[in-house]
Amino acid sequence: MNKSRSSQKKKQKSQDTKSLRDIRIPVEPKIPQCEICEEKKADFYCTKCEVHYCKACESELHTSSFLKKRHKEFISKEPYVSQEEIESKLCDKHNKELFLYCKDDNELICSKCYVNCRKNNHLILDLDEYSNEISEKIKIILNKIQNVEIQNNEIIQKSLELKNKFKIEIKELSNLIENQSDLLIQKIQKSKINHLNLLLKIGIISDTKFDNIMNKNEAKQESINETKNQIKILTKSKKDKKIIKLIRESKEIFEKEEKEEIQREKERKKEQQRKREIQREKEKSEEIRRLKQGKKEIEIQRSKEEFDPKMNRENIIKLKNENKTVWNPSTLKQYGRICGKKIYCRGKHQIKIKIDQFPNPENEENEISLGVIKTENMENLIKNGEYEGTYYFRTYWDEWTESQKAKTENGEWVDENYPEEIYFKKNDIFEIFLDMDQKKISFKLNEKELGGWENLPEKINFFAYLMGLKVEEKNQITII
């Protein structure tokens, strides 16, 4: 096993060495050409530029003082580093000849290094290719340097021109300033002499005027002293009079203020009294309003109608329960009408009626009509059966007819049909609402709105119409 492995390793090494021999291109030692003109052979090598120059290119490119100073120490008299010297160098790791260049590791490599680089897929160049690549980069850099140098020369030239221009302008300005300053100094000296002369004149005039003023002031001061003495004498006599006058005036003012305070107090009391009276009147009016409101509510709540026994046909309508229940005991096909005692002319009122009995035999009619009538027309309704000035709700207990509300105007009927059939039945609650202030009437059956009218007569009474067909079938209603 060990022998086979060693034989395999030997075979692999021989293959590696064969591949290296194939790749390696032997380079004979030669003097490189000038990298600038690429025509002549190199005479110098600049380690700063890393470029080979011939004599002509070197003198042409290193002419400026700037480049000479910077590159002087880097220019080598030996034109190149020989290829033999490069090949004579050995690898630090493997102590073998360096003859290739690895671009990824950026270093010269030997044969063993080459194996590792190849495994890692590195880009490997021979030395000629590497030197050509570097020379291309150097050319690009040199071109950039030449452009920068040209630009710098242009800038230096422009700055020199500007400098000369500024020098000329500064000289001109300095000459102007000198001329103008001389003129200003002359003017200042003249104005100084004039001002000094003026000040001398003003001093002389002021001295004379001051002496005159002082003399006048002394005379005035004497007259002022005399007047002061006279005033002192007069003030002593006037002081007593003034004090007496002030006392009198203060007394009068105090009395006047006292009277005004008394008057204000009286007015304050009157105002309080007036406010109390207004408050009492408000309370009274509020109480009256409450009483009226209470009376109205009581009137609405207590406006229980009572049937008038005079306003009926004998033996057709019967009364009971303190004239609050009406029934029809007729033995024939008879009908009866009855009116209420109460006259309605103002206020709000509610009349509530309970349907106590309302039979419904087949193919036979039963009818109840409930509403109001103009007070003047009550006799005609009871005696003659005239319905003029009536506003009522009429229902038939019959499945082929509709409920109706009806009114008459000047003896003519005006009926309006409801969209649905509504019939009275036992224990129904029928309500009539009157607003005599606005002259309105409306009806409800078991809390259902049935409509109504406006423009009622000034005075109205409640009326009821009952019709029965047989003895055992009695229509009966009660005001509740």
Phi and psi in degrees as a GROMACS rama.xvg file:
@    title "Ramachandran Plot"
@    xaxis  label "Phi"
@    yaxis  label "Psi"
@TYPE xy
-62.2525  -38.4273  ASN-2
-64.6689  -40.8316  LYS-3
-63.7538  -39.2829  SER-4
-65.2818  -45.6933  ARG-5
-63.4657  -37.37  SER-6
-65.6631  -37.8693  SER-7
-62.5947  -44.857  GLN-8
-61.0424  -42.283  LYS-9
-62.7062  -42.8955  LYS-10
-59.8007  -43.7399  LYS-11
-62.6634  -41.6467  GLN-12
-63.8189  -44.0314  LYS-13
-62.505  -38.8922  SER-14
-62.6046  -43.1224  GLN-15
-61.5329  -45.1747  ASP-16
-65.5401  -38.2575  THR-17
-61.5494  -44.137  LYS-18
-64.3096  -38.3608  SER-19
-64.3695  -41.7462  LEU-20
-62.1469  -36.4142  ARG-21
-67.2008  -41.73  ASP-22
-72.8198  -42.6633  ILE-23
-65.2596  129.843  ARG-24
-109.375  110.174  ILE-25
-67.8565  134.301  PRO-26
-113.037  123.772  VAL-27
-77.9863  143.498  GLU-28
-64.9269  130.58  PRO-29
-149.274  158.891  LYS-30
-81.9188  126.805  ILE-31
-68.9925  157.506  PRO-32
-80.2957  164.383  GLN-33
-66.7745  130.612  CYS-34
-82.5403  -2.29381  GLU-35
-96.9448  -60.2766  ILE-36
-85.1434  -24.1453  CYS-37
58.4148  29.1521  GLU-38
-121.746  -50.2103  GLU-39
-90.3557  163.086  LYS-40
-79.45  151.678  LYS-41
-73.0794  142.469  ALA-42
-112.473  -26.3093  ASP-43
-134.209  161.695  PHE-44
-135.686  120.749  TYR-45
-95.0618  114.417  CYS-46
-72.6875  -20.4632  THR-47
-74.3659  -47.3683  LYS-48
-80.3531  -23.0624  CYS-49
59.2762  49.5857  GLU-50
-137.421  143.376  VAL-51
-88.1563  131.814  HIS-52
-122.07  147.525  TYR-53
-86.5784  176.016  CYS-54
-64.4749  -42.4804  LYS-55
-64.1635  -47.5973  ALA-56
-66.5881  -37.4597  CYS-57
-65.8273  -45.158  GLU-58
-66.1846  -31.5426  SER-59
-74.3346  -41.1859  GLU-60
-84.5128  -27.502  LEU-61
-102.951  33.0195  HIS-62
-76.4969  -41.3447  THR-63
-66.227  147.559  SER-64
-60.4545  -33.3499  SER-65
-63.1442  -49.5348  PHE-66
-70.1435  -36.3376  LEU-67
-61.7889  -43.5856  LYS-68
-64.2403  -43.4728  LYS-69
-73.9442  -35.8272  ARG-70
-104.791  0.0117984  HIS-71
-56.8075  -48.3064  LYS-72
-74.3264  -13.1606  GLU-73
-96.1674  -9.35259  PHE-74
-81.4596  122.052  ILE-75
-98.5273  137.975  SER-76
-71.1753  -30.3677  LYS-77
-74.4537  129.064  GLU-78
-71.0258  -20.2315  PRO-79
-163.201  169.786  TYR-80
-98.744  120.062  VAL-81
-66.3027  152.393  SER-82
-65.4173  -29.1704  GLN-83
-64.4757  -37.4923  GLU-84
-66.0662  -38.8524  GLU-85
-64.8405  -43.3381  ILE-86
-71.8583  -26.0032  GLU-87
-72.9287  -15.4153  SER-88
-72.3449  145.756  LYS-89
-112.646  154.827  LEU-90
-70.474  135.297  CYS-91
-67.9679  -31.572  ASP-92
-82.8427  -44.1956  LYS-93
-112.953  -5.43923  HIS-94
59.0085  43.6112  ASN-95
-126.188  166.174  LYS-96
-66.3157  137.437  GLU-97
-93.9698  116.585  LEU-98
-135.859  -1.23156  PHE-99
-130.003  168.405  LEU-100
-129.551  125.755  TYR-101
-94.4952  118.984  CYS-102
-74.9963  -34.3603  LYS-103
-69.0252  -40.832  ASP-104
-86.5871  -12.5165  ASP-105
58.524  52.9528  ASN-106
-160.343  161.575  GLU-107
-76.8642  143.856  LEU-108
-131.48  158.286  ILE-109
-100.587  -170.502  CYS-110
-67.3704  -39.1471  SER-111
-68.1926  -41.3066  LYS-112
-60.9899  -37.4233  CYS-113
-58.7248  -40.9422  TYR-114
-59.3954  -46.7737  VAL-115
-64.9714  -42.5025  ASN-116
-64.4726  -37.7989  CYS-117
-66.2105  -39.6949  ARG-118
-58.5274  -37.4238  LYS-119
-87.9515  8.75122  ASN-120
58.4898  40.1587  ASN-121
-79.3034  154.88  HIS-122
-84.1041  119.713  LEU-123
-116.912  130.666  ILE-124
-120.453  151.648  LEU-125
-81.6291  173.71  ASP-126
-68.5031  -34.3111  LEU-127
-63.5253  -46.2583  ASP-128
-59.9003  -42.6669  GLU-129
-61.8585  -44.7808  TYR-130
-66.7764  -36.9774  SER-131
-63.4435  -41.7578  ASN-132
-62.4558  -43.7286  GLU-133
-65.4839  -39.9384  ILE-134
-63.2308  -37.4238  SER-135
-62.0098  -44.6344  GLU-136
-61.6084  -41.6293  LYS-137
-63.3663  -39.8865  ILE-138
-59.7386  -43.1577  LYS-139
-61.769  -45.0727  ILE-140
-63.1372  -42.4049  ILE-141
-62.5636  -41.0691  LEU-142
-60.2807  -43.1751  ASN-143
-61.5764  -44.0718  LYS-144
-61.0268  -43.5511  ILE-145
-60.4646  -43.1278  GLN-146
-62.076  -44.4494  ASN-147
-62.8432  -39.2202  VAL-148
-65.3795  -41.3924  GLU-149
-61.7881  -45.6672  ILE-150
-61.5037  -41.583  GLN-151
-63.3624  -40.6171  ASN-152
-62.7491  -40.8449  ASN-153
-63.1438  -42.5097  GLU-154
-63.6425  -41.5799  ILE-155
-63.8267  -40.3118  ILE-156
-63.4444  -45.0862  GLN-157
-63.5567  -41.5966  LYS-158
-64.5177  -36.3727  SER-159
-65.5318  -42.0192  LEU-160
-62.0509  -44.7544  GLU-161
-62.1577  -39.7958  LEU-162
-61.0895  -46.3531  LYS-163
-63.0599  -40.4306  ASN-164
-61.9813  -45.8499  LYS-165
-62.2383  -38.0156  PHE-166
-60.5605  -43.9622  LYS-167
-64.0821  -44.7503  ILE-168
-64.2235  -39.4251  GLU-169
-63.9332  -39.3371  ILE-170
-63.3182  -44.0573  LYS-171
-62.3102  -43.5621  GLU-172
-63.7103  -41.7344  LEU-173
-63.3025  -38.6027  SER-174
-63.0473  -43.8681  ASN-175
-60.1532  -46.2283  LEU-176
-61.0182  -41.9796  ILE-177
-62.2018  -45.3775  GLU-178
-62.792  -46.5198  ASN-179
-67.1673  -37.1044  GLN-180
-64.8487  -37.8128  SER-181
-62.2282  -42.5544  ASP-182
-64.4892  -42.6061  LEU-183
-62.6242  -41.5488  LEU-184
-61.6971  -40.435  ILE-185
-63.6816  -44.0803  GLN-186
-63.1633  -42.036  LYS-187
-62.9714  -40.8129  ILE-188
-63.9039  -42.6404  GLN-189
-62.1665  -46.1702  LYS-190
-63.9655  -32.4883  SER-191
-63.7197  -45.4835  LYS-192
-63.5993  -42.9587  ILE-193
-62.0252  -43.9565  ASN-194
-65.165  -39.2278  HIS-195
-63.431  -42.0864  LEU-196
-61.7443  -42.9838  ASN-197
-61.7586  -43.9899  LEU-198
-61.8034  -37.9539  LEU-199
-63.092  -44.6212  LEU-200
-62.4485  -43.5205  LYS-201
-62.9112  -37.5603  ILE-202
-64.6637  -41.0753  GLY-203
-65.7336  -45.3114  ILE-204
-64.205  -43.1603  ILE-205
-65.4855  -36.0975  SER-206
-62.6185  -44.8039  ASP-207
-64.8379  -43.7559  THR-208
-66.202  -38.0131  LYS-209
-63.0969  -40.117  PHE-210
-62.5335  -42.2364  ASP-211
-63.6341  -42.299  ASN-212
-64.997  -39.8304  ILE-213
-63.8399  -41.7648  MET-214
-62.0311  -43.7985  ASN-215
-64.1841  -39.0425  LYS-216
-64.6981  -38.1099  ASN-217
-62.4696  -42.7699  GLU-218
-64.2576  -43.2641  ALA-219
-64.3165  -39.4342  LYS-220
-61.7959  -39.0692  GLN-221
-63.4271  -44.2911  GLU-222
-65.8554  -34.7146  SER-223
-66.6689  -41.2774  ILE-224
-61.6502  -40.8406  ASN-225
-62.5823  -45.9101  GLU-226
-63.8997  -35.4962  THR-227
-62.112  -43.053  LYS-228
-62.2105  -43.2147  ASN-229
-63.3306  -39.6497  GLN-230
-64.949  -40.0534  ILE-231
-58.2886  -44.5311  LYS-232
-62.3501  -44.1174  ILE-233
-67.6278  -40.7007  LEU-234
-64.5573  -34.3306  THR-235
-60.7955  -40.2406  LYS-236
-74.8982  -33.9086  SER-237
-78.1853  -25.7699  LYS-238
-59.0389  -45.6328  LYS-239
-61.748  -43.6707  ASP-240
-62.8419  -43.2519  LYS-241
-62.4215  -41.6502  LYS-242
-62.1156  -42.8627  ILE-243
-63.412  -42.5908  ILE-244
-63.9851  -41.8971  LYS-245
-62.3273  -40.2244  LEU-246
-61.6314  -45.8553  ILE-247
-62.3114  -46.3062  ARG-248
-62.4249  -42.2516  GLU-249
-63.738  -36.5146  SER-250
-65.3245  -44.4507  LYS-251
-62.3886  -42.3042  GLU-252
-63.0086  -42.66  ILE-253
-62.361  -44.0933  PHE-254
-63.7192  -41.5863  GLU-255
-63.0745  -44.6888  LYS-256
-62.8525  -37.5379  GLU-257
-63.6344  -43.2697  GLU-258
-63.8119  -42.3425  LYS-259
-63.6493  -37.7749  GLU-260
-64.7725  -41.0554  GLU-261
-62.708  -43.3865  ILE-262
-63.0767  -43.2554  GLN-263
-61.4955  -40.0002  ARG-264
-62.9942  -41.1863  GLU-265
-63.2913  -44.7342  LYS-266
-63.7575  -36.9266  GLU-267
-62.763  -42.9972  ARG-268
-65.4777  -40.5192  LYS-269
-62.4471  -41.9287  LYS-270
-63.1762  -41.3044  GLU-271
-63.7906  -41.8656  GLN-272
-62.5884  -41.9735  GLN-273
-63.7976  -41.508  ARG-274
-63.3946  -40.0217  LYS-275
-62.2667  -42.8997  ARG-276
-63.1865  -43.0454  GLU-277
-61.8188  -41.0407  ILE-278
-62.8385  -42.1807  GLN-279
-62.957  -43.5015  ARG-280
-61.8829  -41.6102  GLU-281
-60.5417  -45.2567  LYS-282
-62.3722  -40.5607  GLU-283
-63.8039  -46.7766  LYS-284
-63.0339  -38.6819  SER-285
-64.2936  -40.9764  GLU-286
-64.7405  -41.2127  GLU-287
-64.5738  -42.7059  ILE-288
-60.9281  -42.9823  ARG-289
-62.0518  -42.8131  ARG-290
-62.9472  -42.4316  LEU-291
-64.0099  -44.2779  LYS-292
-60.859  -43.5776  GLN-293
-62.5269  -40.1136  GLY-294
-64.7953  -40.1249  LYS-295
-62.9579  -45.2266  LYS-296
-63.1628  -41.529  GLU-297
-62.9732  -40.5312  ILE-298
-63.9234  -40.9735  GLU-299
-64.3236  -44.5638  ILE-300
-71.0032  -36.1425  GLN-301
-100.249  5.77263  ARG-302
-77.1717  63.3148  SER-303
-84.0772  118.625  LYS-304
-73.9832  146.332  GLU-305
-121.252  135.11  GLU-306
-73.9929  140.856  PHE-307
-88.0637  116.815  ASP-308
-64.5087  -21.6071  PRO-309
-71.2313  -32.3594  LYS-310
-88.3283  61.0123  MET-311
-157.587  169.088  ASN-312
-97.4855  132.351  ARG-313
-65.6283  146.257  GLU-314
66.8979  3.68223  ASN-315
-112.877  -44.0488  ILE-316
-112.072  134.239  ILE-317
-118.724  149.535  LYS-318
-118.061  149.432  LEU-319
-157.231  179.676  LYS-320
57.0032  51.5701  ASN-321
57.2661  44.9616  GLU-322
60.0501  29.8889  ASN-323
-109.156  -14.8248  LYS-324
-115.085  134.665  THR-325
-122.183  138.017  VAL-326
-147.126  160.403  TRP-327
-115.581  107.109  ASN-328
-94.4183  23.5904  PRO-329
-63.0764  141.93  SER-330
-94.0523  -12.8563  THR-331
-113.787  -178.911  LEU-332
-77.2346  88.2757  LYS-333
-123.772  164.552  GLN-334
-139.83  159.009  TYR-335
-144.273  150.706  GLY-336
-123.746  146.807  ARG-337
-146.739  145.126  ILE-338
-117.625  159.986  CYS-339
-88.5058  160.626  GLY-340
-76.4724  -37.8771  LYS-341
-71.6779  134.916  LYS-342
-102.185  130.476  ILE-343
-106.574  121.68  TYR-344
-131.199  -22.4612  CYS-345
-154.261  166.61  ARG-346
87.5506  178.229  GLY-347
-108.664  138.674  LYS-348
-142.694  155.268  HIS-349
-136.14  129.797  GLN-350
-118.885  122.263  ILE-351
-112.19  127.38  LYS-352
-124.677  135.209  ILE-353
-104.745  132.671  LYS-354
-85.3142  104.863  ILE-355
-79.5753  -39.6188  ASP-356
-149.841  129.276  GLN-357
-153.384  86.1275  PHE-358
-68.1449  159.226  PRO-359
-137.742  70.9905  ASN-360
-74.2955  153.404  PRO-361
-70.0042  143.994  GLU-362
57.991  19.7083  ASN-363
-133.31  149.018  GLU-364
-94.1062  143.685  GLU-365
-133.366  143.897  ASN-366
-143.92  141.858  GLU-367
-133.814  131.636  ILE-368
-122.682  132.75  SER-369
-131.433  132.916  LEU-370
178.397  -151.784  GLY-371
-129.055  159.919  VAL-372
-138.86  149.195  ILE-373
-59.8048  133.217  LYS-374
-56.5188  -41.2537  THR-375
-65.3519  -20.3489  GLU-376
-99.622  9.66408  ASN-377
-63.5657  -42.911  MET-378
-61.6536  -45.2319  GLU-379
-62.3348  -35.0831  ASN-380
-66.1926  -46.5142  LEU-381
-72.1738  -46.2604  ILE-382
-82.2973  -44.6146  LYS-383
-108.552  -6.91026  ASN-384
72.3807  26.054  GLY-385
-89.8855  129.391  GLU-386
-100.129  19.5878  TYR-387
-64.5522  134.567  GLU-388
75.9019  29.6882  GLY-389
-109.972  149.204  THR-390
-137.188  109.7  TYR-391
-150.137  170.436  TYR-392
-115.077  128.637  PHE-393
-121.115  137.243  ARG-394
-136.072  146.733  THR-395
-113.548  138.483  TYR-396
-89.3198  77.0609  TRP-397
-156.53  131.101  ASP-398
-74.5507  -9.90174  GLU-399
-96.0664  3.27778  TRP-400
-121.216  164.742  THR-401
-109.617  154.236  GLU-402
-70.0019  148.215  SER-403
-139.115  147.72  GLN-404
-107.306  147.008  LYS-405
-142.066  153.098  ALA-406
-147.244  158.185  LYS-407
-122.208  139.429  THR-408
-127.048  117.606  GLU-409
55.9145  38.2347  ASN-410
83.0753  -2.04167  GLY-411
-102.32  141.144  GLU-412
-81.0063  139.52  TRP-413
-132.113  103.538  VAL-414
-111.339  145.433  ASP-415
-128.647  123.907  GLU-416
-79.3031  144.415  ASN-417
-85.8741  153.848  TYR-418
-72.8874  -12.7933  PRO-419
-137.287  155.568  GLU-420
-80.301  128.611  GLU-421
-130.121  125.186  ILE-422
-126.268  148.682  TYR-423
-71.9416  149.17  PHE-424
-148.487  168.712  LYS-425
-57.96  138.974  LYS-426
70.5643  11.1144  ASN-427
-68.8666  151.137  ASP-428
-114.105  118.674  ILE-429
-109.113  136.143  PHE-430
-127.393  139.814  GLU-431
-117.228  127.635  ILE-432
-112.538  126.243  PHE-433
-118.08  131.948  LEU-434
-123.182  91.6417  ASP-435
-77.8254  -14.6716  MET-436
-69.741  -37.2285  ASP-437
-104.58  2.20916  GLN-438
57.3621  55.4794  LYS-439
-125.077  150.989  LYS-440
-136.541  144.326  ILE-441
-148.069  159.072  SER-442
-125.359  152.04  PHE-443
-138.211  144.518  LYS-444
-127.727  113.573  LEU-445
52.0909  50.2256  ASN-446
68.0544  8.55533  GLU-447
-98.2476  128.758  LYS-448
-68.3566  134.139  GLU-449
-118.29  6.90664  LEU-450
89.9693  -171.157  GLY-451
177.41  -164.555  GLY-452
-138.33  168.892  TRP-453
-118.053  -178.457  GLU-454
58.3611  50.1072  ASN-455
-70.8879  160.215  LEU-456
-63.8633  166.457  PRO-457
-64.589  -40.1291  GLU-458
-128.217  132.531  LYS-459
-138.472  161.006  ILE-460
-131.328  156.512  ASN-461
-78.6347  143.976  PHE-462
-141.411  156.492  PHE-463
-136.463  145.213  ALA-464
-125.744  125.298  TYR-465
-124.968  137.645  LEU-466
-136.958  128.97  MET-467
-125.999  161.798  GLY-468
-109.848  -32.4331  LEU-469
-130.32  165.962  LYS-470
-62.2162  -44.8094  VAL-471
-78.1612  -10.1835  GLU-472
-102.841  103.564  GLU-473
-114.764  127.826  LYS-474
-85.1838  129.503  ASN-475
-141.56  133.949  GLN-476
-132.05  155.674  ILE-477
-137.012  134.518  THR-478
-81.807  126.93  ILE-479
